[in-house]
């Protein structure tokens, strides 16, 4: 949304180039506040690990999923702003979007650093490099698709505000999908799914015959 936010503010709300640039500053200020909020909550959770509330507030999983959901809600707010036009709380919505994006980004980076150390050892650098490459590709592709989708929507829909609203709504749905992915990636593996048999397949146990330890 970064590349289409300023054209959206200029086309639908009549912002000048200087005012639309200030709007980006409002968004980036929200991102900074969101990052500091996650860092502060993590410091409190580390200081009081036994506290039931603070331990949950400092959870990277909670901030990642919650940041995705909050970003989706903020984008749906921009969708309503595009449909309603002038009079909508554009700056407050953009600040909320930046706040949610900042919280999500810190939660995702922290989760990546934690997951990079799991599994086989001496692979942390490769995993972090692959994660950074995937993020760079996704960021570039998102900018290309976002601007292309806004141009296509404006070509298909006569009203600019409605065209931008469609793009923001689609981005909000993608954030909800991201929240589902973050939930599945961060969820611990249930004990019932952990294979305890020494055989890779169930049929191998019958082929190998009874276990002497069990017979004894």
N, C-alpha and C positions, 0 to 999 in steps of 0.2 A: 504493500500500500504506500510505501514511501515515495515512489515515482509518480503516483497518480493523485496523491493527496493535494499537492499544490495546484495542479490544473483543476481539480475538483472544486477547491475553494475559490479559485478565480472565476470559473465558469458558472457555478451554481450560486455562490454567495457574493460574487462581485469583488473579491479581494484583489488588491493591487499586487504586483510582484513583490514589493517590500512586505506587505501584510501577510502574504502567503509564506514568505520565508520566515517571518516571525512565528507563524503557525507551526512550521517544522521545528523551530526552537522550543515551542511549547511541548511538542511530542518528545523531543530529546530530553527535555527537563523531566518529563514523566518517566522516561526510561531510567534516568539517573536515580530518581527517587525510588523506583521499583528495585533497582539493584541494591541500593543502600538498605532498603527495608528487609530484603532477604538476608543480607550480610548481618544486620543487627539481630534479626530473629535467630539466625544460626549461632551467633555469639551467645545469646541468652540460653539457647538450648544446650550449648556446650558447657556453660557455667552451671546450669541447674539440670543435669541429665535425668534426675529422678522425678522432676516435676511433671505431672501428667499432661498439663496443657502446653507448657513450653516445649516439651519434647516433640509434640505433634506440630507446633508452629514452626520448628526448625527443620522439619522433614523436607528434604529436597524433592522427594516424590510428590508431596502435597503442593509445593510451589510450582513444580512443572505442570502438573495436571490443572491446578487452579489458575495458573497463568494462561494456559491455553483456553480454558473456559471463559475467563475474564476478557481475554482478547476477542473471543468470538462475540461476547455480549457487546463490547465496545464497537466492533465492526457492524453488528446489527443496529447499534445506535447511529452509526454513520449511514446505514441504509435508510433509516427513518429520516435522518437529516437531508439526504438526497431527495427523498419523496416529498418532504414538507418544505424544503427550501429555506429562505431567510426566516429568521426567528428561532431556529433550532439552536441549542447550546453546542455549537461546533467546537469551540475551544475546550470546553470541559470534556467533551467526548474524546477529542484528540489527546488531551492530557491523560484521560483514563486508559486510552489505548496504549500510550507510551508506558504508563505505569504497569499495565499487564504484560506488555512485551518485555520490559526490564526484569520483572519477577520471573517470567518464564525462561528468559535467556540464562539467568544465573542458575536457576534450578536445573536446566538442561546441561549446562557446562559442568556443574558440580556432579550430576549423575554420570556424565560421561567420564569424568576423572575417576569416579568410584568404580564404574564398570570396567575401565581400562586395566585395573589391577586384578581383576578376577580371571579365573581360568589359568591357562598355561603362563608360566613366568617368562620374563624377558621379552614380552610382546607389547608392553605398554606404549612404546614410542610408535610402533606400527599402527596400533589401534587408534591412537590420538591423531596420527597423520591421516588415516582413512576417514576419521570423523570430520576433521577439518576440511578435507577435500570434498566430502559429501555435502558439508554445509556451504562451501563456496559454490559448488555446482547448483545446489538448490536455490541459493540466494540469486545467482545470475539468471537461472531459469524462471524463478518467481518474478523477477523484474520484467523479463521479456514477455512472459505469459500475461502478467498483470496489465502492462501497457497495451499489449495486443488485444486482450479481452475488452479493455475500455474503449479502444478504437472500434472494435467490432460491435460492441453494444451501442455505441453512439451512432454507428451506421444503420443498425437495425431498429433502434428506438429513437424516435424524433426528439423526445424530451431529454436533455442532458442529465438532469438530476435523476431520472428514472434509470438511465443507462448506467450511471455510476453506482446507483443503489444495487443494481443486479450484480455488479462486480464485487462490491463490498459484502453482499450477502453470500456469494460463493466463497469468498475468503473466510467468512465466519464459519461456514460449514467445514472448510478445510481445517480450521483450528479445532473444531469439535472432533474431527477425525484424528487430529494429532493428539488430543487428550485421550482418546481411546487407545491409540498406539502407546502412549506413555504409560497408561495404566497397565497394559499387557506386558510391556518390557520391564517395568519396575516390580511387577507382582512376583512374590516368592513362589517357588515351585512347591505345590502341595506334597506332603509325604507319600500320598498314595500314588503319585506319579514317578517317584524315585525308584529305579530298578534295583532291587536288592539281590536278585538271583545272580549267581556267578556265571550263568549262561547268557549269551547275547539274545537268544530267542527261546521262547517257551518250549518249542519242539526239541531243542537240543538237550533239555533235561531228561526227556523220556528216552532219547537215543543213548544217553550216557549211562542210564541205569540208576539205581538208588544211590544215595549219598551215604558213604560209610559212617560219617559222623552222626547222621540222623538215625541210622540203625543201632548205633551204640547208645 
